[in-house]
Amino acid sequence: MKKLMKTMMGCGIALTIFSACGSKTESTLTLSGLDPAKFDTIINEKPVKLYTLKNQNGMEVCITNYGGRVVSLVVPDKDGKPTDVVLGFDNIAQYADTLNSPSDYGSSVGRYANRIKDGKFTLNDSTYQLKKNDGPNCLHGGGTTGWMNQVYDAEQIGDSILKLTIVAEDGENGFPGKVTAVTTYKVTSDNTLDMTWEAETDKPTIINQTNHNYYNLSGDFTQPGYDMILYVNADNFTPSTKLYIPTGEIKSVEGTPMDFRTPHALGDSIQSSFDQIQNATGYDHNFCLNTYKDGKGDDTQVCASLYSPKTGIFMEMFTNEPGVQVYSGNFQGVGRDAEIIRKHGLKYPKHVSVCLESQKYPDSPNQKDWAQPVLNPGEKYYSHAAYKFSVK
């Protein structure tokens, strides 16, 4: 039995929030402390829920089909303590309130992750103007009207698999082609969060999906993540302008703060005077992965890793994509963001987390020498990323 609490209209989203009748007990909460009733919702006439995936080794991943967002990710630390290692909110209202608490926390980003210069690209002699939502550029497929803020159809398979399907119409945010896309989340027995993105289109288009988890492996979201140790298997990176658009160059990381081939703490270099660090006030850069060669990525090799000395939690990343965007939460705790309340009643400081986003390089439709995100009718888009957790 449920009762209607309120309906909220804003930014094109109709949100109807439900609450379970009667008092909740601790046993109704997830391992991460989430109350699923706070996600039991109707948005734009489609049902939204919180889905829980788990294994027998203490790993739990909670996902909402609103934006395909990972809300919590719990793994045991070195003492066996369950530890939530991703940022986010504890209710659907804040995720859906794109005016007062805009975020891409945990989302399955589409149709095109990262930025496209001037929101414009040419494909088969036709030029397409996309929605500009990041100054003059298009970011994450249109942001508030991109896939991260749409409701996916959900199908949970057993305890460990969730399939999320979205249908994007031709012309949505300026992108050509009607696209049917499926995101699959899987929790495996070796404490891996495995993610695949698949899609088909009815006319030539571009697609570049990713997951946007913000990781802090210490489990302490009140402090910057400067002690987290990062490794990136990349000899090169793509420098960018102050608007985060690639210059078109590919440069060596050798002798720069972009060199994570030998793992080191983020705090060692995040305050560097290096122009790329200064432009972004931290890391917000695409790294050219050594695991991608001759047009193919090897997703059996570690492309990046992150480690917290505090908890002993160690995360290894695998992908078939050519690049990974390393983002150090440079806009967290800045301006109005500093006052927003998140999970467990916390406010987040700047640099509290690290995102490791698998991807085609930013603005790749306008850089024809780079791996292209083009999808044609009759083809199948396939992208894979996996994050394996252990302790050391």
Secondary structure by P-SEA (a helix, b strand, c coil): ccccccccccccbbbbbbbbcccccccccccccccccccccccccbbbbbbbbbcccbbbbbbbcccccccbbbbbcccccccccbbbbccccccccccccccccccccccccccccccccccccbbbbcccccccccccccccccccccccccccccccbbbbbbbbcccccccccbbbbbbbbbbcccccbbbbbbbcccccbbbbbbbbcccccccccccccccbbbbbcccbbbbbccccccccbbbbccccccccccccccccccccccaaaaaaccccccccccccccccccccccccbbbbccccbbbbbbbcccbbbbbcccccccccccccccccccccccccccccccccccccccccccccccccccbbbbbbbbbbbbcc
